[in-house]
């Protein structure tokens, strides 16, 4: 079996901890000197995009390029930039209290498409062959309609074609496609919040891998929420998926649907820090016995 690392980056991992760069503290001072709202908006947009570009360069340099330098071609899954999905949801809500499901799915999936194309562009700029893929191009077939869909199967032919040729596929998480019986044509779908986790697990399974790695803004899974319980929270080096599923609320670090899918297919999940790559993280062991 060919080793194809499946690595997924969450929204904060893609954006960076400082949305407007390392000198955010000076931004308010600059804004106070501006004379119009449009000037403020342009300044914020420019600073945010510069921060994103720096962070994407870090992601490429720290996590992807080392694998390529060692002759390994990973499959990368990305979430939308931090807050992007929230903003798109707010836009939909401002338009309609019950937005059309097809158009709602297309609106929300645009967040991941911006993120994965930007990362692929960054890799190409650094001399690494890469290509961004939609969920459909990655072969993710779903069921259940356009919103909150579930993955039915994955046709990994395109992913194999790219990795065999030394090109890094950068897959937009959270999305796939399904056959619409009424329209008699394929339609795009979204997997629900946290769906990029499910994308990563599904691709790992389809490519015959026994684990995948999810890089986040935390360094692993804890015995309880460290934001609420402080020093009482203990980081776990290893935890069975069944223990997480047995909790009253599944930890937000991993989507419950992704965890169940991983158990059904025997794909274990590493949770690691995108900002402290030297830390090993937590291994969530997944098997059918955990369900």
C-alpha beads as a LAMMPS data file, in Angstrom:
LAMMPS data file: protein, C-alpha beads

291 atoms
290 bonds

1 atom types
1 bond types

-500.0 500.0 xlo xhi
-500.0 500.0 ylo yhi
-500.0 500.0 zlo zhi

Masses

1 110.0

Atoms # bond

1 1 1 0.000 0.000 0.000
2 1 1 1.353 3.422 -0.973
3 1 1 1.771 5.835 1.915
4 1 1 -0.356 8.892 1.116
5 1 1 -0.575 11.197 4.142
6 1 1 -4.017 12.782 4.518
7 1 1 -3.647 16.119 6.297
8 1 1 -6.455 18.536 7.069
9 1 1 -6.245 22.166 8.159
10 1 1 -9.040 23.894 10.067
11 1 1 -10.191 27.474 9.619
12 1 1 -7.946 29.082 12.242
13 1 1 -5.025 26.971 11.013
14 1 1 -5.513 28.456 7.540
15 1 1 -6.110 32.023 8.704
16 1 1 -3.569 32.269 11.508
17 1 1 -4.144 33.363 15.078
18 1 1 -3.841 37.047 14.155
19 1 1 -6.375 37.881 11.461
20 1 1 -4.666 41.135 10.584
21 1 1 -1.038 40.202 11.020
22 1 1 1.500 40.327 13.855
23 1 1 1.033 44.046 14.585
24 1 1 -2.727 44.058 15.094
25 1 1 -2.355 46.418 18.057
26 1 1 -1.369 49.281 15.771
27 1 1 -4.368 48.787 13.501
28 1 1 -6.790 50.780 15.660
29 1 1 -4.401 53.708 15.663
30 1 1 -4.215 53.629 11.878
31 1 1 -7.997 53.377 11.515
32 1 1 -8.573 56.449 13.707
33 1 1 -6.621 58.525 11.197
34 1 1 -8.738 57.408 8.246
35 1 1 -11.397 59.690 6.834
36 1 1 -13.987 57.318 5.345
37 1 1 -15.590 53.925 5.886
38 1 1 -14.371 52.778 2.465
39 1 1 -10.813 53.615 3.458
40 1 1 -11.205 51.591 6.654
41 1 1 -12.691 48.672 4.742
42 1 1 -9.867 48.634 2.183
43 1 1 -7.242 48.790 4.912
44 1 1 -8.795 45.875 6.814
45 1 1 -9.140 43.789 3.648
46 1 1 -5.533 44.419 2.646
47 1 1 -4.194 43.598 6.098
48 1 1 -6.310 40.450 6.335
49 1 1 -5.197 39.195 2.927
50 1 1 -1.547 39.912 3.697
51 1 1 -1.914 37.948 6.955
52 1 1 -3.537 35.075 5.083
53 1 1 -0.762 35.001 2.502
54 1 1 1.884 34.829 5.247
55 1 1 0.015 32.059 7.027
56 1 1 -0.464 30.028 3.846
57 1 1 3.255 30.296 3.229
58 1 1 3.885 28.953 6.748
59 1 1 1.501 26.039 6.200
60 1 1 3.224 25.166 2.932
61 1 1 6.728 25.496 4.385
62 1 1 6.143 23.733 7.710
63 1 1 3.779 20.911 6.796
64 1 1 3.603 20.192 3.066
65 1 1 6.990 20.979 1.534
66 1 1 8.907 18.715 3.975
67 1 1 6.793 15.764 2.839
68 1 1 7.471 16.557 -0.824
69 1 1 11.182 16.961 -0.118
70 1 1 11.122 13.399 1.260
71 1 1 9.424 12.094 -1.873
72 1 1 5.939 11.762 -0.338
73 1 1 2.852 13.291 -1.934
74 1 1 0.134 14.149 0.597
75 1 1 -3.532 14.833 0.013
76 1 1 -4.458 18.087 1.728
77 1 1 -7.989 18.951 2.892
78 1 1 -8.853 22.491 3.930
79 1 1 -11.649 24.282 5.733
80 1 1 -12.697 27.823 4.880
81 1 1 -10.689 30.637 6.412
82 1 1 -11.675 31.395 10.000
83 1 1 -15.107 33.084 10.227
84 1 1 -15.735 32.753 6.462
85 1 1 -18.571 30.240 6.832
86 1 1 -20.167 32.325 9.592
87 1 1 -20.160 35.388 7.351
88 1 1 -21.695 33.457 4.479
89 1 1 -24.393 32.099 6.799
90 1 1 -25.128 35.654 7.955
91 1 1 -25.483 36.762 4.342
92 1 1 -27.933 33.946 3.616
93 1 1 -29.965 34.802 6.730
94 1 1 -30.088 38.471 5.706
95 1 1 -31.569 37.438 2.363
96 1 1 -34.065 34.856 3.552
97 1 1 -35.215 33.100 6.712
98 1 1 -35.510 29.943 4.588
99 1 1 -32.962 30.195 1.771
100 1 1 -33.236 27.889 -1.199
101 1 1 -31.207 24.758 -0.228
102 1 1 -29.410 24.475 -3.572
103 1 1 -28.264 28.090 -3.552
104 1 1 -27.470 27.982 0.175
105 1 1 -25.141 25.022 -0.402
106 1 1 -23.408 26.814 -3.270
107 1 1 -22.963 29.969 -1.221
108 1 1 -21.417 28.209 1.770
109 1 1 -19.094 25.996 -0.277
110 1 1 -17.462 29.107 -1.739
111 1 1 -15.536 29.589 1.518
112 1 1 -13.584 26.345 1.090
113 1 1 -13.013 27.052 -2.603
114 1 1 -11.248 30.313 -1.804
115 1 1 -9.087 28.616 0.813
116 1 1 -8.008 25.594 -1.208
117 1 1 -7.239 27.543 -4.383
118 1 1 -5.179 30.049 -2.372
119 1 1 -3.154 27.255 -0.735
120 1 1 -2.609 25.496 -4.077
121 1 1 -1.469 28.813 -5.565
122 1 1 0.969 29.233 -2.674
123 1 1 2.452 25.780 -3.234
124 1 1 2.868 26.352 -6.969
125 1 1 4.572 29.675 -6.255
126 1 1 7.071 27.764 -4.093
127 1 1 7.822 25.293 -6.869
128 1 1 5.607 22.471 -5.585
129 1 1 3.161 20.981 -8.077
130 1 1 -0.342 21.309 -6.644
131 1 1 -3.922 21.473 -7.853
132 1 1 -7.067 22.569 -6.034
133 1 1 -10.103 20.291 -6.277
134 1 1 -13.759 20.739 -5.451
135 1 1 -15.472 17.956 -3.543
136 1 1 -16.950 16.755 -6.814
137 1 1 -13.561 16.731 -8.558
138 1 1 -12.202 14.724 -5.624
139 1 1 -14.933 12.122 -6.270
140 1 1 -17.010 12.595 -3.112
141 1 1 -20.500 11.224 -3.765
142 1 1 -23.166 12.064 -1.191
143 1 1 -26.789 11.333 -0.348
144 1 1 -29.474 13.308 1.437
145 1 1 -29.812 16.392 -0.754
146 1 1 -27.837 19.626 -0.965
147 1 1 -27.553 20.456 2.764
148 1 1 -26.274 18.294 5.653
149 1 1 -25.471 15.522 3.202
150 1 1 -23.746 12.255 4.116
151 1 1 -20.920 10.651 2.166
152 1 1 -22.015 7.567 0.263
153 1 1 -18.789 6.708 -1.555
154 1 1 -15.573 8.202 -2.914
155 1 1 -14.163 7.694 -6.390
156 1 1 -10.463 8.252 -5.734
157 1 1 -9.310 7.904 -9.360
158 1 1 -8.465 11.603 -9.788
159 1 1 -6.617 11.723 -6.472
160 1 1 -4.511 8.705 -7.470
161 1 1 -3.806 10.270 -10.850
162 1 1 -2.498 13.448 -9.244
163 1 1 -0.463 11.836 -6.449
164 1 1 1.058 9.284 -8.852
165 1 1 2.211 12.218 -10.963
166 1 1 3.732 14.068 -8.023
167 1 1 1.010 16.726 -7.757
168 1 1 -0.432 17.597 -4.348
169 1 1 -4.257 17.596 -4.420
170 1 1 -5.671 20.389 -2.239
171 1 1 -9.284 19.388 -1.639
172 1 1 -12.037 21.740 -0.533
173 1 1 -13.567 20.132 2.528
174 1 1 -17.233 20.158 3.534
175 1 1 -18.617 19.381 0.077
176 1 1 -19.487 16.739 -2.491
177 1 1 -22.160 16.043 -5.076
178 1 1 -25.247 13.884 -5.546
179 1 1 -27.622 12.775 -8.285
180 1 1 -30.838 14.796 -8.252
181 1 1 -33.640 12.497 -9.444
182 1 1 -36.019 15.382 -10.141
183 1 1 -33.598 17.419 -12.228
184 1 1 -31.869 14.322 -13.630
185 1 1 -28.426 15.807 -13.144
186 1 1 -25.633 16.046 -10.568
187 1 1 -25.896 18.765 -7.934
188 1 1 -23.381 19.983 -5.353
189 1 1 -23.891 19.331 -1.646
190 1 1 -22.423 20.397 1.692
191 1 1 -21.767 18.067 4.620
192 1 1 -22.733 20.193 7.610
193 1 1 -20.604 22.178 10.045
194 1 1 -17.312 20.488 10.717
195 1 1 -17.722 18.564 7.466
196 1 1 -14.084 19.016 6.449
197 1 1 -13.272 16.456 9.163
198 1 1 -15.550 14.012 7.399
199 1 1 -13.919 14.810 4.060
200 1 1 -10.469 13.975 5.428
201 1 1 -11.588 10.672 6.959
202 1 1 -13.446 9.647 3.796
203 1 1 -10.456 10.367 1.568
204 1 1 -8.146 8.450 3.898
205 1 1 -10.452 5.443 3.709
206 1 1 -10.827 5.672 -0.082
207 1 1 -7.050 5.840 -0.520
208 1 1 -6.478 2.820 1.716
209 1 1 -4.885 4.727 4.600
210 1 1 -5.310 3.676 8.217
211 1 1 -5.050 7.184 9.674
212 1 1 -5.304 10.880 8.895
213 1 1 -4.066 14.000 10.653
214 1 1 -6.131 17.062 11.484
215 1 1 -4.231 20.244 12.295
216 1 1 -6.124 22.622 14.541
217 1 1 -5.654 25.540 16.931
218 1 1 -5.363 23.089 19.853
219 1 1 -2.599 20.578 20.530
220 1 1 -4.796 17.554 21.124
221 1 1 -7.839 16.160 22.883
222 1 1 -8.262 16.937 26.590
223 1 1 -10.057 15.110 29.384
224 1 1 -12.327 18.168 29.690
225 1 1 -12.558 21.601 28.108
226 1 1 -9.375 23.474 29.181
227 1 1 -11.088 26.821 28.551
228 1 1 -13.623 26.006 31.257
229 1 1 -11.651 23.807 33.635
230 1 1 -8.120 25.185 33.360
231 1 1 -5.430 23.040 34.980
232 1 1 -7.906 20.235 35.666
233 1 1 -7.956 19.505 31.937
234 1 1 -5.426 16.815 31.033
235 1 1 -4.188 16.318 27.480
236 1 1 -4.614 12.748 26.288
237 1 1 -1.859 11.084 24.262
238 1 1 -4.307 8.453 23.063
239 1 1 -8.062 7.986 23.376
240 1 1 -10.576 5.522 21.952
241 1 1 -13.291 6.975 19.735
242 1 1 -15.891 5.181 21.839
243 1 1 -14.937 7.286 24.858
244 1 1 -15.542 10.499 22.914
245 1 1 -18.828 9.235 21.467
246 1 1 -19.994 8.278 24.960
247 1 1 -19.642 11.868 26.178
248 1 1 -22.816 13.914 26.559
249 1 1 -21.443 16.248 23.874
250 1 1 -18.776 15.108 21.425
251 1 1 -15.721 17.430 21.737
252 1 1 -15.922 20.248 19.197
253 1 1 -12.448 19.455 17.962
254 1 1 -13.887 16.585 15.897
255 1 1 -17.213 16.277 14.088
256 1 1 -19.279 13.384 15.472
257 1 1 -20.261 12.175 11.971
258 1 1 -16.582 12.065 11.036
259 1 1 -15.787 10.058 14.154
260 1 1 -18.497 7.500 13.406
261 1 1 -17.433 7.255 9.766
262 1 1 -13.840 6.699 10.911
263 1 1 -14.927 3.888 13.221
264 1 1 -16.929 2.188 10.480
265 1 1 -13.893 2.193 8.202
266 1 1 -11.064 1.769 10.698
267 1 1 -9.362 5.128 10.123
268 1 1 -7.670 6.510 13.228
269 1 1 -7.337 10.279 13.627
270 1 1 -4.453 12.391 14.860
271 1 1 -5.382 15.761 16.378
272 1 1 -2.344 18.060 16.276
273 1 1 -1.487 21.731 16.652
274 1 1 -1.026 23.780 13.488
275 1 1 0.979 26.326 15.475
276 1 1 3.212 24.031 17.520
277 1 1 4.114 21.293 15.017
278 1 1 6.746 19.845 17.347
279 1 1 3.977 18.588 19.660
280 1 1 2.786 15.061 18.909
281 1 1 -0.902 15.619 19.678
282 1 1 -3.547 13.001 20.415
283 1 1 -4.314 9.794 18.533
284 1 1 -8.012 8.881 18.415
285 1 1 -8.176 5.153 17.767
286 1 1 -11.159 4.195 15.627
287 1 1 -12.646 0.792 14.895
288 1 1 -16.095 -0.779 14.554
289 1 1 -15.780 -2.006 18.139
290 1 1 -15.996 1.624 19.275
291 1 1 -19.533 2.110 17.917

Bonds

1 1 1 2
2 1 2 3
3 1 3 4
4 1 4 5
5 1 5 6
6 1 6 7
7 1 7 8
8 1 8 9
9 1 9 10
10 1 10 11
11 1 11 12
12 1 12 13
13 1 13 14
14 1 14 15
15 1 15 16
16 1 16 17
17 1 17 18
18 1 18 19
19 1 19 20
20 1 20 21
21 1 21 22
22 1 22 23
23 1 23 24
24 1 24 25
25 1 25 26
26 1 26 27
27 1 27 28
28 1 28 29
29 1 29 30
30 1 30 31
31 1 31 32
32 1 32 33
33 1 33 34
34 1 34 35
35 1 35 36
36 1 36 37
37 1 37 38
38 1 38 39
39 1 39 40
40 1 40 41
41 1 41 42
42 1 42 43
43 1 43 44
44 1 44 45
45 1 45 46
46 1 46 47
47 1 47 48
48 1 48 49
49 1 49 50
50 1 50 51
51 1 51 52
52 1 52 53
53 1 53 54
54 1 54 55
55 1 55 56
56 1 56 57
57 1 57 58
58 1 58 59
59 1 59 60
60 1 60 61
61 1 61 62
62 1 62 63
63 1 63 64
64 1 64 65
65 1 65 66
66 1 66 67
67 1 67 68
68 1 68 69
69 1 69 70
70 1 70 71
71 1 71 72
72 1 72 73
73 1 73 74
74 1 74 75
75 1 75 76
76 1 76 77
77 1 77 78
78 1 78 79
79 1 79 80
80 1 80 81
81 1 81 82
82 1 82 83
83 1 83 84
84 1 84 85
85 1 85 86
86 1 86 87
87 1 87 88
88 1 88 89
89 1 89 90
90 1 90 91
91 1 91 92
92 1 92 93
93 1 93 94
94 1 94 95
95 1 95 96
96 1 96 97
97 1 97 98
98 1 98 99
99 1 99 100
100 1 100 101
101 1 101 102
102 1 102 103
103 1 103 104
104 1 104 105
105 1 105 106
106 1 106 107
107 1 107 108
108 1 108 109
109 1 109 110
110 1 110 111
111 1 111 112
112 1 112 113
113 1 113 114
114 1 114 115
115 1 115 116
116 1 116 117
117 1 117 118
118 1 118 119
119 1 119 120
120 1 120 121
121 1 121 122
122 1 122 123
123 1 123 124
124 1 124 125
125 1 125 126
126 1 126 127
127 1 127 128
128 1 128 129
129 1 129 130
130 1 130 131
131 1 131 132
132 1 132 133
133 1 133 134
134 1 134 135
135 1 135 136
136 1 136 137
137 1 137 138
138 1 138 139
139 1 139 140
140 1 140 141
141 1 141 142
142 1 142 143
143 1 143 144
144 1 144 145
145 1 145 146
146 1 146 147
147 1 147 148
148 1 148 149
149 1 149 150
150 1 150 151
151 1 151 152
152 1 152 153
153 1 153 154
154 1 154 155
155 1 155 156
156 1 156 157
157 1 157 158
158 1 158 159
159 1 159 160
160 1 160 161
161 1 161 162
162 1 162 163
163 1 163 164
164 1 164 165
165 1 165 166
166 1 166 167
167 1 167 168
168 1 168 169
169 1 169 170
170 1 170 171
171 1 171 172
172 1 172 173
173 1 173 174
174 1 174 175
175 1 175 176
176 1 176 177
177 1 177 178
178 1 178 179
179 1 179 180
180 1 180 181
181 1 181 182
182 1 182 183
183 1 183 184
184 1 184 185
185 1 185 186
186 1 186 187
187 1 187 188
188 1 188 189
189 1 189 190
190 1 190 191
191 1 191 192
192 1 192 193
193 1 193 194
194 1 194 195
195 1 195 196
196 1 196 197
197 1 197 198
198 1 198 199
199 1 199 200
200 1 200 201
201 1 201 202
202 1 202 203
203 1 203 204
204 1 204 205
205 1 205 206
206 1 206 207
207 1 207 208
208 1 208 209
209 1 209 210
210 1 210 211
211 1 211 212
212 1 212 213
213 1 213 214
214 1 214 215
215 1 215 216
216 1 216 217
217 1 217 218
218 1 218 219
219 1 219 220
220 1 220 221
221 1 221 222
222 1 222 223
223 1 223 224
224 1 224 225
225 1 225 226
226 1 226 227
227 1 227 228
228 1 228 229
229 1 229 230
230 1 230 231
231 1 231 232
232 1 232 233
233 1 233 234
234 1 234 235
235 1 235 236
236 1 236 237
237 1 237 238
238 1 238 239
239 1 239 240
240 1 240 241
241 1 241 242
242 1 242 243
243 1 243 244
244 1 244 245
245 1 245 246
246 1 246 247
247 1 247 248
248 1 248 249
249 1 249 250
250 1 250 251
251 1 251 252
252 1 252 253
253 1 253 254
254 1 254 255
255 1 255 256
256 1 256 257
257 1 257 258
258 1 258 259
259 1 259 260
260 1 260 261
261 1 261 262
262 1 262 263
263 1 263 264
264 1 264 265
265 1 265 266
266 1 266 267
267 1 267 268
268 1 268 269
269 1 269 270
270 1 270 271
271 1 271 272
272 1 272 273
273 1 273 274
274 1 274 275
275 1 275 276
276 1 276 277
277 1 277 278
278 1 278 279
279 1 279 280
280 1 280 281
281 1 281 282
282 1 282 283
283 1 283 284
284 1 284 285
285 1 285 286
286 1 286 287
287 1 287 288
288 1 288 289
289 1 289 290
290 1 290 291
